[in-house]
């Protein structure tokens, strides 16, 4: 194989790996979003009085192991208005099941 062909193949492989990692991270975020959503629904946190604490909503200083996408999912949900954070750090869903949008990939 010539040097130019090797460079072209290398660049194509790098682009492929980059696209696959982006797809993987989007899949993980969607999965975390669904997990948080189900958690709030199972706990029936639908208004201020029934708000619940989410221990995974805060990012720990010493992260060990695999990456946890749930804090980012909670942050996304509060920014888009799907979930609300109370003054004492508890969360509840603003809307019920059928009307909750999923993040775009």
N, C-alpha and C positions, 0 to 999 in steps of 0.2 A: 504494500500500500504506500502510496506517495505521501509526502509530508502534508500537502494541502488536503488530501482526503482524510487523513487522521485528524487534522484540525477541525474540519467540517463535521466529522462524526462526533468528535469531542464536544463541540458547541451544541450540536443537536441533542446529545445525551444530557448535557447540563441543563438545557431548556426543558427537556422532558422531566428530569428530576425536580426542577423548580416547580413545574406545573403540578406534578404529583403531590409534592409537599403542600402546596396551596390547597389542593383538593382535600387532602387529609385533614388539614387544620380546619377547613370549612365544615367537614363532616363531624369533627370533634366538637366544634362550637355548636352545631345544630343538635348534637346528642346531649350536650350539657344543658342547652336551652330547654330541651324536652324534659330532662331530668328535674330541673328546677321547677318547671311548670307543673309537672306531675306531683312534685313534693308539696307545692303550695295548694294544689287542688285536693290532695289527700288529707291535708291538715285543715281543709276548709277555711283558708285564709282569704276571705272575700271582702272584708271591710276592716276599718280601723280597729274595732273592738276584738276582732278575731285574728289580728296580725300575729305572726310567729317569728321567732328568731331563726336565722339561717346561719349555722356555725361556719359554713364554707363560704359565706359572702365576703369575708375579710381575707386578704392575702397575707399569708404568714411570712415572717422575716426569713426564717430558715426553711426553705423549701427543699424537701428531700424526695427523691423518687420521680415519678412521671409528672408531667405538667397537669395541673388541675384547671380546667376551663370553666368551672362553675362560677368563680368570682366574676369573670368577664361576662358570663351570661347574665348574672344578676345585674351587673352594671348596665348592660345593654337593655335589659328589660325595664330598668328604672328610667333610663334616658329616653326610651321610646314611649313610655307611659303605660306599658303593659302591667308593670308592678309599681307599687308605691312603697317608699321607705318612711316609716314614722319617725318622730323625733327621738324616740328611745332605741332606734336601730332595728326595729322589727319590720317585716315585709308582708304585704298582702297583694292579691291580684285586683286590678282595677276592673277588669272585665271577666265575664264567665267564659266557660269552655269554648263554645262555638265561634266566638269573635276574635280570638287571639291570633295575631299574625305571627308567622314564623320568619326568621331572618332570611334574607336573600343570600343565595350562594354565589 
